[in-house]
């Protein structure tokens, strides 16, 4: 269980170092078509800043927007849960903010990519846009998510 918490701690530290200002989101064209969302400006002529709309439709997220408390992690869906360190996730349209409950401040908003059946966080410590956090099951109050690097994250709606 320790690697999951170390991963979360590193993510929080990186977010804290990035500053507390609201991050702009940029939509950039990719070679061969398609686009990606990121927190850095695109190359000249390849895109620009986009307005993030709160309440954007979830793609497979079934109501992901709002506050979710990550109250435990586990090796598989039904194994023993490690509930030693809670973390707050706040989803807002196409961005997400993360905070360990014991930390004084949350990190900055990070670009969020909605994909069928889950999401990807545009930050290396959360796997980047190439790694999907797959929503295994979700109802109005709880959610089970398989992390991009292994393990399962147990969420309940609201603040920790």
DSSP file (Angstrom, degrees, kcal/mol; ACC not computed):
  #  RESIDUE AA STRUCTURE BP1 BP2  ACC     N-H-->O    O-->H-N    N-H-->O    O-->H-N    TCO  KAPPA ALPHA  PHI   PSI    X-CA   Y-CA   Z-CA
    1    1 A X    >>        0   0    0      0, 0.0     4,-1.3     0, 0.0     3,-1.0   0.000 360.0 360.0 360.0 -29.3    0.0    0.0    0.0
    2    2 A X  H 3>  +     0   0    0      1,-0.2     4,-2.5     2,-0.2     5,-0.2   0.850 360.0  59.9 -54.9 -41.2    2.9    2.4    0.7
    3    3 A X  H 3> S+     0   0    0      1,-0.2     4,-2.3     2,-0.2    -1,-0.2   0.861 102.7  53.9 -58.8 -33.9    3.7    3.0   -3.0
    4    4 A X  H <> S+     0   0    0     -3,-1.0     4,-2.0     2,-0.2    -1,-0.2   0.931 111.7  43.3 -65.2 -44.0    0.2    4.4   -3.6
    5    5 A X  H  X S+     0   0    0     -4,-1.3     4,-2.6     2,-0.2    -2,-0.2   0.866 112.3  52.7 -70.9 -36.0    0.6    6.9   -0.7
    6    6 A X  H  X S+     0   0    0     -4,-2.5     4,-2.5     2,-0.2    -1,-0.2   0.918 109.1  51.1 -63.3 -41.9    4.1    7.9   -1.8
    7    7 A X  H  X S+     0   0    0     -4,-2.3     4,-2.1    -5,-0.2    -2,-0.2   0.918 111.3  47.5 -58.7 -45.7    2.7    8.5   -5.3
    8    8 A X  H  X S+     0   0    0     -4,-2.0     4,-2.3     2,-0.2    -2,-0.2   0.898 111.3  50.9 -64.6 -41.4    0.0   10.8   -3.8
    9    9 A X  H  X S+     0   0    0     -4,-2.6     4,-2.3     1,-0.2    -2,-0.2   0.903 110.2  48.8 -63.8 -42.0    2.5   12.6   -1.6
   10   10 A X  H  X S+     0   0    0     -4,-2.5     4,-2.4     2,-0.2    -1,-0.2   0.893 109.9  52.9 -63.9 -39.5    4.8   13.3   -4.6
   11   11 A X  H  X S+     0   0    0     -4,-2.1     4,-2.2    -5,-0.2    -2,-0.2   0.926 109.8  47.7 -62.1 -44.6    1.8   14.5   -6.6
   12   12 A X  H  X S+     0   0    0     -4,-2.3     4,-2.6     1,-0.2    -2,-0.2   0.919 110.6  51.6 -63.4 -43.4    0.8   17.0   -3.9
   13   13 A X  H  X S+     0   0    0     -4,-2.3     4,-2.1     1,-0.2    -1,-0.2   0.914 110.4  48.6 -60.6 -43.0    4.4   18.3   -3.5
   14   14 A X  H  X S+     0   0    0     -4,-2.4     4,-1.3     1,-0.2    -1,-0.2   0.901 111.8  49.6 -63.7 -40.7    4.7   18.9   -7.3
   15   15 A X  H  < S+     0   0    0     -4,-2.2    93,-0.5     1,-0.2     4,-0.5   0.909 109.4  51.3 -64.8 -41.6    1.3   20.7   -7.3
   16   16 A X  H >< S+     0   0    0     -4,-2.6     3,-1.1     1,-0.2    -1,-0.2   0.893 109.1  50.7 -63.7 -39.3    2.4   22.9   -4.3
   17   17 A X  H 3< S+     0   0    0     -4,-2.1    -1,-0.2     1,-0.2    -2,-0.2   0.779 100.0  65.7 -68.8 -25.3    5.6   23.8   -6.1
   18   18 A X  T 3< S-     0   0    0     -4,-1.3    -1,-0.2    -3,-0.2    -2,-0.2   0.634 111.3-116.1 -73.6 -12.1    3.6   24.8   -9.2
   19   19 A X    <   -     0   0    0     -3,-1.1    89,-0.3    -4,-0.5    -1,-0.2  -0.210  15.1 -93.2  99.3 167.5    2.0   27.6   -7.4
   20   20 A X  S    S+     0   0    0     -3,-0.1    -1,-0.1    88,-0.1    89,-0.1   0.392  78.6 118.1-103.8   2.3   -1.6   28.4   -6.4
   21   21 A X  S    S-     0   0    0     -3,-0.2    88,-0.3     1,-0.1     2,-0.3  -0.335  77.6 -95.0 -70.3 152.1   -2.7   30.5   -9.4
   22   22 A X        -     0   0    0     86,-0.1     2,-0.3     1,-0.1    -1,-0.1  -0.508  44.5-133.6 -65.4 128.0   -5.5   29.3  -11.6
   23   23 A X        -     0   0    0     -2,-0.3     2,-0.2    86,-0.1    -1,-0.1  -0.668   9.9-130.9 -88.6 138.1   -3.9   27.5  -14.6
   24   24 A X        -     0   0    0     -2,-0.3     2,-0.4    15,-0.2    87,-0.1  -0.534  18.0-134.9 -79.3 154.6   -5.0   28.2  -18.1
   25   25 A X  E     -A   50   0A   0     25,-0.6    25,-2.9    -2,-0.2     2,-0.4  -0.943  16.8-160.0-113.6 134.0   -5.9   25.2  -20.3
   26   26 A X  E     -AB  49  38A   0     12,-2.9    12,-2.1    -2,-0.4     2,-0.6  -0.935   9.6-150.1-117.1 135.5   -4.6   25.1  -23.9
   27   27 A X  E     -AB  48  37A   0     21,-2.5    21,-1.3    -2,-0.4     2,-0.4  -0.926  24.5-172.2-103.7 117.4   -5.9   23.0  -26.7
   28   28 A X  E     -AB  47  36A   0      8,-3.0     8,-2.2    -2,-0.6    19,-0.2  -0.899  22.5-120.8-118.2 139.0   -3.1   22.1  -29.1
   29   29 A X  E     - B   0  35A   0     17,-3.6     2,-0.3    -2,-0.4     6,-0.3  -0.517  26.8-143.7 -74.0 140.3   -3.2   20.4  -32.5
   30   30 A X    >   -     0   0    0      4,-2.2     3,-1.8    -2,-0.2     2,-0.1  -0.766  27.8 -94.5-102.4 150.8   -1.2   17.2  -32.8
   31   31 A X  T 3  S+     0   0    0     -2,-0.3    -1,-0.1     1,-0.3     4,-0.0  -0.406 114.4  23.3 -59.0 136.1    0.7   16.1  -36.0
   32   32 A X  T 3  S-     0   0    0     -2,-0.1    -1,-0.3    -3,-0.0     2,-0.1   0.553 131.2 -66.4  83.7   7.6   -1.5   13.8  -38.0
   33   33 A X  S <  S+     0   0    0     -3,-1.8     2,-0.0     1,-0.2     0, 0.0  -0.312  91.2  83.7 102.5 172.4   -4.7   15.2  -36.6
   34   34 A X        -     0   0    0     -2,-0.1    -4,-2.2    -5,-0.1     2,-0.3  -0.125  58.6-120.6  81.8 176.2   -6.3   15.2  -33.2
   35   35 A X  E     -B   29   0A   0     -6,-0.3     2,-0.3     2,-0.0    -6,-0.2  -0.963  11.8-149.7-150.3 165.2   -5.6   17.5  -30.3
   36   36 A X  E     -B   28   0A   0     -8,-2.2    -8,-3.0    -2,-0.3     2,-0.4  -0.968  14.2-132.4-137.7 154.6   -4.5   17.5  -26.7
   37   37 A X  E     +B   27   0A   0     -2,-0.3     2,-0.3   -10,-0.2   -10,-0.2  -0.888  36.4 155.8-106.6 137.8   -5.2   19.6  -23.6
   38   38 A X  E     -B   26   0A   0    -12,-2.1   -12,-2.9    -2,-0.4     4,-0.1  -0.942  50.7-115.9-153.4 173.7   -2.3   20.9  -21.5
   39   39 A X  S    S+     0   0    0     -2,-0.3     2,-0.3    83,-0.2   -15,-0.2   0.376  91.5  74.6 -97.8   4.2   -1.2   23.6  -19.1
   40   40 A X  S    S-     0   0    0    -14,-0.1   -14,-0.1     1,-0.1    -2,-0.1  -0.897  92.2 -96.0-115.3 146.5    1.5   25.0  -21.3
   41   41 A X        -     0   0    0     -2,-0.3     3,-0.1     1,-0.1     7,-0.1  -0.195  41.9-114.4 -58.4 151.7    1.0   27.2  -24.4
   42   42 A X        -     0   0    0      1,-0.1     5,-0.1   -15,-0.1     3,-0.1  -0.316  38.8 -84.6 -77.8 165.3    1.0   25.5  -27.8
   43   43 A X    >   -     0   0    0      1,-0.2     3,-2.3     3,-0.1     4,-0.2  -0.390  69.4 -73.7 -62.9 151.4    3.6   26.1  -30.5
   44   44 A X  T 3  S+     0   0    0      1,-0.3    -1,-0.2     2,-0.1     4,-0.1  -0.225 121.7  10.6 -52.2 132.9    2.7   29.1  -32.6
   45   45 A X  T 3  S+     0   0    0      2,-0.3    -1,-0.3    -3,-0.1     3,-0.1   0.500 105.0  97.2  78.2   4.6   -0.2   28.4  -35.0
   46   46 A X  S <  S-     0   0    0     -3,-2.3   -17,-3.6     1,-0.3     2,-0.3   0.310  95.7 -67.2-109.2   7.9   -1.0   25.1  -33.3
   47   47 A X  E     -A   28   0A   0    -19,-0.2    -1,-0.3    -4,-0.2    -2,-0.3  -0.903  48.7-138.1 139.6-167.5   -3.8   26.2  -30.9
   48   48 A X  E     -A   27   0A   0    -21,-1.3   -21,-2.5    -2,-0.3    -5,-0.0  -0.952  40.7 -36.2-170.9-172.5   -4.4   28.4  -27.9
   49   49 A X  E     -A   26   0A   0     -2,-0.3     2,-0.3   -23,-0.2   -23,-0.3  -0.322  51.6-158.3 -64.9 143.9   -6.1   28.9  -24.6
   50   50 A X  E     -A   25   0A   0    -25,-2.9   -25,-0.6    -3,-0.0     2,-0.5  -0.909  20.2-113.4-122.8 153.2   -9.6   27.5  -24.2
   51   51 A X        -     0   0    0     -2,-0.3     2,-0.5   -27,-0.1   -27,-0.0  -0.738  28.3-140.0 -85.9 127.9  -12.3   28.5  -21.8
   52   52 A X        -     0   0    0     -2,-0.5     2,-0.6    41,-0.0    41,-0.1  -0.776  13.5-150.3 -91.1 127.6  -13.1   25.7  -19.3
   53   53 A X    >   -     0   0    0     -2,-0.5     3,-1.1     2,-0.0     2,-0.1  -0.869  11.7-130.7-102.6 123.0  -16.8   25.3  -18.7
   54   54 A X  T 3  S+     0   0    0     -2,-0.6    38,-0.1     1,-0.2    37,-0.0  -0.434  92.7  28.3 -65.4 142.1  -17.9   24.0  -15.3
   55   55 A X  T 3  S+     0   0    0      1,-0.2    -1,-0.2    -2,-0.1     3,-0.1   0.680  81.1 169.8  81.0  17.8  -20.4   21.2  -15.5
   56   56 A X    <   -     0   0    0     -3,-1.1     9,-0.2     1,-0.1    -1,-0.2  -0.255  47.5 -84.8 -59.7 151.7  -19.2   20.0  -18.9
   57   57 A X        -     0   0    0      1,-0.1     2,-0.3     6,-0.1    -1,-0.1  -0.312  43.4-125.7 -61.9 137.8  -20.7   16.7  -19.9
   58   58 A X        -     0   0    0     -3,-0.1     2,-0.9     2,-0.0     4,-0.2  -0.657   9.1-143.9 -83.0 139.0  -19.0   13.6  -18.5
   59   59 A X  S    S-     0   0    0     -2,-0.3    59,-0.8    59,-0.2    56,-0.3  -0.844  88.2 -25.9-101.7  95.2  -17.8   11.0  -20.9
   60   60 A X  S    S+     0   0    0     -2,-0.9    -1,-0.1    56,-0.2    75,-0.1   0.489 115.8 108.4  79.6   1.9  -18.4    7.8  -19.0
   61   61 A X        -     0   0    0     57,-0.1    -2,-0.1    56,-0.0    58,-0.0   0.684  65.4-151.7 -87.7 -18.5  -18.0    9.7  -15.8
   62   62 A X  S    S-     0   0    0      1,-0.2    -5,-0.0    -4,-0.2    -3,-0.0   0.864  80.2 -22.4  52.6  43.6  -21.7    9.6  -14.7
   63   63 A X  S    S+     0   0    0     -8,-0.0    -1,-0.2     3,-0.0    -6,-0.1   0.896  81.6 158.5  92.4  46.6  -21.5   12.9  -12.7
   64   64 A X        +     0   0    0     29,-0.0    27,-0.3     4,-0.0    -2,-0.1   0.797  39.4 106.2 -72.3 -30.1  -17.8   13.2  -11.9
   65   65 A X        +     0   0    0     -9,-0.2     2,-0.2    25,-0.1    27,-0.2  -0.145  63.8  34.1 -58.2 145.8  -18.0   17.0  -11.3
   66   66 A X  E    S-C   91   0B   0     25,-3.2    25,-2.7     2,-0.1     2,-0.3  -0.638 101.1 -25.5 110.3-167.2  -17.7   18.3   -7.8
   67   67 A X  E     -C   90   0B   0     23,-0.2    91,-2.7    -2,-0.2     2,-0.4  -0.664  52.0-179.6 -88.5 136.3  -15.9   17.1   -4.7
   68   68 A X  E     -CD  89 157B   0     21,-2.9    21,-3.0    -2,-0.3     2,-0.7  -0.999  18.9-143.6-134.0 130.5  -14.9   13.5   -4.1
   69   69 A X  E     -CD  88 156B   0     87,-3.2    87,-1.7    -2,-0.4     2,-1.3  -0.850   6.2-149.9 -95.0 117.2  -13.0   12.2   -1.0
   70   70 A X  E     +CD  87 155B   0     17,-3.4    17,-1.9    -2,-0.7    85,-0.2  -0.748  27.7 169.9 -81.9  97.3  -10.5    9.5   -1.8
   71   71 A X  E     +     0   0B   0     83,-1.5     2,-0.3    -2,-1.3    -1,-0.2   0.623  54.5   5.2 -91.8 -14.3  -10.9    7.7    1.5
   72   72 A X  E     - D   0 154B   0     82,-1.3    82,-2.9    -3,-0.1     2,-0.3  -0.992  53.4-149.0-162.1 160.7   -9.0    4.5    0.8
   73   73 A X  E     -ED  82 153B   0      9,-1.6     9,-3.2    -2,-0.3     2,-0.3  -0.936  17.4-176.8-129.2 156.6   -6.8    2.6   -1.6
   74   74 A X  E     - D   0 152B   0     78,-2.2    78,-3.0    -2,-0.3     7,-0.1  -0.976  36.8-119.9-149.8 161.5   -6.5   -1.2   -2.2
   75   75 A X  S    S+     0   0    0      5,-0.5    76,-0.5    -2,-0.3     2,-0.2   0.907  98.4   2.3 -70.3 -42.6   -4.5   -3.6   -4.3
   76   76 A X  S >  S-     0   0    0      4,-0.2     3,-0.8    75,-0.1    76,-0.2  -0.801  93.1 -83.0-135.2-179.1   -7.6   -5.0   -6.0
   77   77 A X  T 3  S+     0   0    0     -2,-0.2    -2,-0.0     1,-0.2    59,-0.0   0.841 123.2  24.1 -55.9 -39.3  -11.4   -4.3   -5.9
   78   78 A X  T 3  S+     0   0    0      2,-0.0    -1,-0.2    -4,-0.0     3,-0.1   0.291  95.2 110.1-116.1   9.7  -12.2   -6.3   -2.8
   79   79 A X  S <  S-     0   0    0     -3,-0.8     0, 0.0     1,-0.2     0, 0.0  -0.215  83.4 -61.4 -79.4 175.6   -8.9   -6.5   -0.8
   80   80 A X        -     0   0    0      1,-0.1    -5,-0.5    -6,-0.1     2,-0.4  -0.273  57.5-128.9 -57.4 138.4   -8.2   -4.8    2.4
   81   81 A X        -     0   0    0     -7,-0.1     2,-0.7    -3,-0.1    -7,-0.2  -0.746   4.4-143.1 -96.2 138.0   -8.4   -1.0    2.2
   82   82 A X  B     +E   73   0B   0     -9,-3.2    -9,-1.6    -2,-0.4     3,-0.2  -0.892  26.4 168.5 -96.0 111.0   -5.7    1.3    3.4
   83   83 A X        +     0   0    0     -2,-0.7     3,-0.2   -11,-0.2    -1,-0.1  -0.019  38.9 112.8-112.6  28.5   -7.5    4.4    4.8
   84   84 A X  S    S+     0   0    0      1,-0.2     2,-0.4     2,-0.0    -1,-0.1   0.777  80.3  32.4 -74.9 -26.2   -4.5    6.0    6.5
   85   85 A X  S    S-     0   0    0     -3,-0.2    -1,-0.2   -14,-0.1     2,-0.2  -0.901  71.6-160.0-138.1 107.9   -4.4    9.1    4.3
   86   86 A X        -     0   0    0     -2,-0.4    15,-2.9    -3,-0.2    16,-0.4  -0.501   7.7-161.5 -81.8 153.8   -7.5   10.7    2.7
   87   87 A X  E     -CF  70 100B   0    -17,-1.9   -17,-3.4    13,-0.3     2,-0.5  -0.998  12.1-135.6-137.5 141.8   -7.2   12.9   -0.3
   88   88 A X  E     -CF  69  99B   0     11,-4.0    11,-2.1    -2,-0.4     2,-0.4  -0.847  17.6-170.7 -98.8 127.1   -9.7   15.5   -1.7
   89   89 A X  E     -CF  68  98B   0    -21,-3.0   -21,-2.9    -2,-0.5     2,-0.5  -0.966   2.2-167.2-113.5 132.8  -10.3   15.6   -5.5
   90   90 A X  E     -CF  67  97B   0      7,-2.5     7,-2.0    -2,-0.4     2,-0.4  -0.968   4.1-163.8-122.5 115.2  -12.3   18.4   -7.0
   91   91 A X  E     +CF  66  96B   0    -25,-2.7   -25,-3.2    -2,-0.5     2,-0.3  -0.833  12.0 173.5 -99.2 132.8  -13.5   17.9  -10.6
   92   92 A X  E >   - F   0  95B   0      3,-2.7     3,-0.6    -2,-0.4     2,-0.4  -0.807  59.4 -65.5-142.7  94.8  -14.6   21.0  -12.4
   93   93 A X  T 3  S-     0   0    0     -2,-0.3   -39,-0.1     1,-0.2    -1,-0.1  -0.475 120.7  -7.6  63.6-115.9  -15.4   20.6  -16.1
   94   94 A X  T 3  S+     0   0    0     -2,-0.4    18,-2.5   -41,-0.1     2,-0.3  -0.158 125.9  69.6-107.9  37.5  -12.1   19.8  -17.8
   95   95 A X  E <   -FG  92 111B   0     -3,-0.6    -3,-2.7    16,-0.3     2,-0.3  -0.978  57.3-160.4-148.4 160.6   -9.9   20.4  -14.8
   96   96 A X  E     -FG  91 110B   0     14,-2.4    14,-2.9    -2,-0.3     2,-0.4  -0.991   4.8-155.9-143.4 148.3   -9.1   18.8  -11.5
   97   97 A X  E     -F   90   0B   0     -7,-2.0    -7,-2.5    -2,-0.3     2,-0.4  -0.965  12.8-160.1-124.3 143.8   -7.6   19.8   -8.2
   98   98 A X  E     +F   89   0B   0     10,-0.4     9,-2.2    -2,-0.4     2,-0.3  -0.966  13.1 170.1-128.8 139.0   -6.0   17.4   -5.7
   99   99 A X  E     -F   88   0B   0    -11,-2.1   -11,-4.0    -2,-0.4     2,-0.2  -0.946  30.6-131.6-150.5 127.0   -5.2   17.8   -2.0
  100  100 A X  E >   -F   87   0B   0     -2,-0.3     3,-1.6   -13,-0.3   -13,-0.3  -0.585  30.0-124.8 -69.1 139.3   -4.1   15.4    0.7
  101  101 A X  T 3  S+     0   0    0    -15,-2.9    -1,-0.1     1,-0.3   -14,-0.1   0.859 110.0  50.8 -57.0 -37.3   -6.3   15.9    3.8
  102  102 A X  T 3  S+     0   0    0    -16,-0.4    -1,-0.3     3,-0.0     2,-0.2   0.583  92.0  96.4 -78.6  -9.5   -3.3   16.5    6.0
  103  103 A X  S <  S-     0   0    0     -3,-1.6     3,-0.0     1,-0.1    -4,-0.0  -0.525  75.1-132.7 -83.6 149.2   -1.8   19.1    3.7
  104  104 A X  S    S+     0   0    0     -2,-0.2     2,-0.3     1,-0.1    -1,-0.1   0.833  84.0  19.3 -70.6 -31.9   -2.4   22.8    4.3
  105  105 A X  S    S-     0   0    0     -5,-0.0    -5,-0.3    -3,-0.0     2,-0.2  -0.957  75.1-116.2-139.5 155.0   -3.4   23.7    0.7
  106  106 A X        -     0   0    0     -2,-0.3    -7,-0.2    -7,-0.1     3,-0.1  -0.481  36.6-109.4 -81.6 159.1   -4.5   22.1   -2.5
  107  107 A X        -     0   0    0     -9,-2.2   -91,-0.1     1,-0.2    -1,-0.1  -0.154  47.8 -76.6 -75.4-179.4   -2.4   22.1   -5.6
  108  108 A X        -     0   0    0    -93,-0.5   -10,-0.4   -89,-0.3     2,-0.2  -0.233  58.2 -80.9 -74.3 167.7   -3.3   24.1   -8.7
  109  109 A X        -     0   0    0    -88,-0.3     2,-0.4   -12,-0.1   -12,-0.2  -0.506  49.5-158.4 -65.4 136.8   -6.0   23.2  -11.2
  110  110 A X  E     -G   96   0B   0    -14,-2.9   -14,-2.4    -2,-0.2    13,-0.1  -0.940  25.2 -98.3-120.0 143.6   -4.7   20.6  -13.6
  111  111 A X  E     -G   95   0B   0     11,-0.4    11,-2.8    -2,-0.4     2,-0.4  -0.327  37.8-155.0 -60.5 140.1   -6.1   19.9  -17.1
  112  112 A X  E     -H  121   0B   0    -18,-2.5     2,-0.6     9,-0.2     9,-0.2  -0.971   4.3-154.6-121.2 129.5   -8.4   16.8  -17.2
  113  113 A X  E     -H  120   0B   0      7,-3.3     7,-2.4    -2,-0.4     2,-0.4  -0.927  12.2-144.8-106.2 121.4   -9.0   14.7  -20.2
  114  114 A X  E     +H  119   0B   0     -2,-0.6     2,-0.3     5,-0.2     5,-0.2  -0.720  25.0 174.7 -83.8 130.4  -12.4   12.9  -20.3
  115  115 A X  E >   -H  118   0B   0      3,-1.8     3,-2.4    -2,-0.4     2,-0.2  -0.903  45.3 -74.2-129.9 160.7  -12.2    9.5  -22.0
  116  116 A X  T 3  S+     0   0    0     -2,-0.3   -56,-0.2     1,-0.3     3,-0.1  -0.357 119.8   3.6 -56.7 121.0  -14.8    6.7  -22.4
  117  117 A X  T 3  S-     0   0    0    -58,-0.2    18,-2.7     1,-0.2     2,-0.3   0.554 135.4  -1.9  81.2   8.8  -15.1    5.1  -19.0
  118  118 A X  E <  S-HI 115 134B   0     -3,-2.4    -3,-1.8   -59,-0.8     2,-0.3  -0.933  71.9 -95.6 175.6-150.2  -12.7    7.4  -17.1
  119  119 A X  E     -HI 114 133B   0     14,-1.8    14,-3.7    -2,-0.3     2,-0.4  -0.967  13.4-140.3-156.3 164.3  -10.4   10.3  -17.2
  120  120 A X  E     -H  113   0B   0     -7,-2.4    -7,-3.3    -2,-0.3     2,-0.5  -0.994  16.0-139.2-132.6 141.4   -6.7   11.3  -17.5
  121  121 A X  E     -H  112   0B   0      5,-0.4     2,-2.6     7,-0.4     7,-0.7  -0.887  16.7-132.4-103.5 126.2   -4.9   14.0  -15.6
  122  122 A X  S    S+     0   0    0    -11,-2.8   -11,-0.4    -2,-0.5     2,-0.3  -0.412  76.1  95.3 -79.6  68.5   -2.5   16.1  -17.6
  123  123 A X  S > >S-     0   0    0     -2,-2.6     3,-1.9   -13,-0.1     5,-1.9  -0.929  75.3-130.7-155.8 132.0    0.3   15.8  -15.0
  124  124 A X  G > 5S+     0   0    0     -2,-0.3     3,-1.6     1,-0.3    -1,-0.1   0.833 106.2  58.1 -56.0 -37.1    3.2   13.3  -15.0
  125  125 A X  G 3 5S+     0   0    0      1,-0.3    -1,-0.3     2,-0.1  -114,-0.2   0.653 108.5  46.8 -72.0 -12.6    2.7   12.4  -11.3
  126  126 A X  G < 5S-     0   0    0     -3,-1.9    -5,-0.4    -5,-0.2    -1,-0.3   0.213 131.0 -91.8-107.8  12.0   -0.9   11.3  -12.1
  127  127 A X  T < 5 -     0   0    0     -3,-1.6     3,-0.3    -4,-0.2    -3,-0.2   0.153  57.9-113.2 102.4 -17.8    0.1    9.4  -15.2
  128  128 A X    > < -     0   0    0     -5,-1.9     3,-1.7    -7,-0.7    -7,-0.4  -0.064  50.8 -56.0  75.8 176.0   -0.3   12.1  -17.8
  129  129 A X  T 3  S+     0   0    0      1,-0.3    -1,-0.2    -9,-0.2    -7,-0.1   0.648 131.9  64.2 -68.6 -14.1   -2.9   12.2  -20.6
  130  130 A X  T 3  S+     0   0    0     -3,-0.3     2,-0.5    -9,-0.1    -1,-0.3   0.521  93.3  69.6 -85.6  -4.6   -1.7    8.8  -21.9
  131  131 A X  S <  S-     0   0    0     -3,-1.7     2,-0.4   -10,-0.2   -10,-0.4  -0.962  74.3-145.8-120.2 123.7   -2.8    7.0  -18.8
  132  132 A X        -     0   0    0     -2,-0.5     2,-0.8    16,-0.1   -12,-0.2  -0.719  10.0-146.5 -94.9 134.0   -6.4    6.5  -17.9
  133  133 A X  E     -I  119   0B   0    -14,-3.7   -14,-1.8    -2,-0.4     2,-0.5  -0.885  32.5-147.1 -87.6 107.1   -8.0    6.4  -14.5
  134  134 A X  E     -IJ 118 146B   0     12,-1.8    12,-3.0    -2,-0.8     2,-0.8  -0.688   5.5-136.5 -89.4 124.3  -10.7    3.9  -15.2
  135  135 A X  E     - J   0 145B   0    -18,-2.7    10,-0.2    -2,-0.5     3,-0.1  -0.695  21.1-176.7 -79.0 110.3  -14.0    4.2  -13.4
  136  136 A X  E     -     0   0B   0      8,-2.2     2,-0.3    -2,-0.8    -1,-0.2   0.929  67.4 -15.2 -75.2 -48.1  -14.9    0.7  -12.4
  137  137 A X  E     + J   0 144B   0      7,-1.3     7,-2.7     2,-0.0    -1,-0.3  -0.985  64.3 178.2-156.0 152.8  -18.3    1.6  -10.9
  138  138 A X  E     + J   0 143B   0     -2,-0.3     2,-0.2     5,-0.2     5,-0.2  -0.983   6.3 173.4-155.7 139.7  -20.0    4.7   -9.7
  139  139 A X        -     0   0    0      3,-2.5    -2,-0.0    -2,-0.3     0, 0.0  -0.666  59.3 -74.8-128.1-168.0  -23.3    5.7   -8.3
  140  140 A X  S    S+     0   0    0     -2,-0.2     3,-0.1     1,-0.2    16,-0.0   0.763 128.0  24.5 -62.7 -25.0  -24.4    9.1   -7.0
  141  141 A X  S    S+     0   0    0      1,-0.1    16,-3.0    15,-0.1     2,-0.3   0.656 119.8  39.7-117.7 -20.4  -22.4    8.8   -3.7
  142  142 A X  E     - K   0 156B   0     14,-0.3    -3,-2.5   -74,-0.1     2,-0.3  -0.907  52.8-173.8-133.2 159.8  -19.5    6.4   -4.3
  143  143 A X  E     -JK 138 155B   0     12,-1.9    12,-3.0    -2,-0.3     2,-0.5  -0.984  12.5-155.1-152.8 139.9  -17.0    5.6   -7.0
  144  144 A X  E     -JK 137 154B   0     -7,-2.7    -8,-2.2    -2,-0.3    -7,-1.3  -0.984  19.7-173.1-116.8 126.2  -14.3    2.9   -7.4
  145  145 A X  E     -JK 135 153B   0      8,-2.5     8,-3.4    -2,-0.5     2,-0.6  -0.970  20.5-140.9-125.6 132.4  -11.4    3.9   -9.8
  146  146 A X  E     -JK 134 152B   0    -12,-3.0   -12,-1.8    -2,-0.4     6,-0.2  -0.826  30.8-129.2 -89.2 122.6   -8.6    1.7  -11.1
  147  147 A X    >   -     0   0    0      4,-2.5     3,-1.3    -2,-0.6   -15,-0.1  -0.287  13.5-117.8 -71.5 157.0   -5.4    3.9  -11.1
  148  148 A X  T 3  S+     0   0    0      1,-0.3   -16,-0.1   -22,-0.2    -1,-0.1   0.694 115.1  41.0 -69.5 -18.7   -3.2    4.1  -14.2
  149  149 A X  T 3  S-     0   0    0      1,-0.4    -1,-0.3   -18,-0.1     2,-0.1   0.197 128.6 -78.9-113.0  14.8   -0.2    2.6  -12.4
  150  150 A X  S <  S+     0   0    0     -3,-1.3    -1,-0.4     1,-0.3    -3,-0.1  -0.249  84.1  76.5 108.9 162.4   -2.2   -0.1  -10.6
  151  151 A X        -     0   0    0    -76,-0.5    -4,-2.5    -2,-0.1     2,-0.4   0.064  68.5 -94.1  84.5 163.7   -4.3   -0.2   -7.5
  152  152 A X  E     -DK  74 146B   0    -78,-3.0   -78,-2.2    -6,-0.2     2,-0.5  -0.941  24.7-150.3-120.8 139.5   -7.9    0.8   -6.8
  153  153 A X  E     -DK  73 145B   0     -8,-3.4    -8,-2.5    -2,-0.4     2,-0.5  -0.938   9.0-149.8-113.9 127.2   -9.0    4.2   -5.3
  154  154 A X  E     -DK  72 144B   0    -82,-2.9   -83,-1.5    -2,-0.5   -82,-1.3  -0.865  20.4-177.6-104.0 122.6  -12.2    4.3   -3.2
  155  155 A X  E     -DK  70 143B   0    -12,-3.0   -12,-1.9    -2,-0.5     2,-0.3  -0.851  16.6-168.5-119.7 151.5  -14.1    7.6   -3.3
  156  156 A X  E     -DK  69 142B   0    -87,-1.7   -87,-3.2    -2,-0.3   -14,-0.3  -0.989  38.1-100.3-132.8 145.3  -17.3    9.0   -1.7
  157  157 A X  E    S+D   68   0B   0    -16,-3.0   -89,-0.3    -2,-0.3     2,-0.2  -0.330  82.6  30.1 -65.3 142.2  -18.9   12.2   -2.8
  158  158 A X  S    S-     0   0    0    -91,-2.7    -2,-0.2     2,-0.0     2,-0.1  -0.473  98.6 -33.6 107.9-176.3  -18.2   15.3   -0.8
  159  159 A X              0   0    0     -2,-0.2   -90,-0.2     1,-0.1   -71,-0.0  -0.432 360.0 360.0 -78.9 152.7  -15.4   16.7    1.3
  160  160 A X              0   0    0    -92,-0.1    -1,-0.1    -2,-0.1   -74,-0.1   0.458 360.0 360.0 -74.9 360.0  -13.1   14.5    3.4
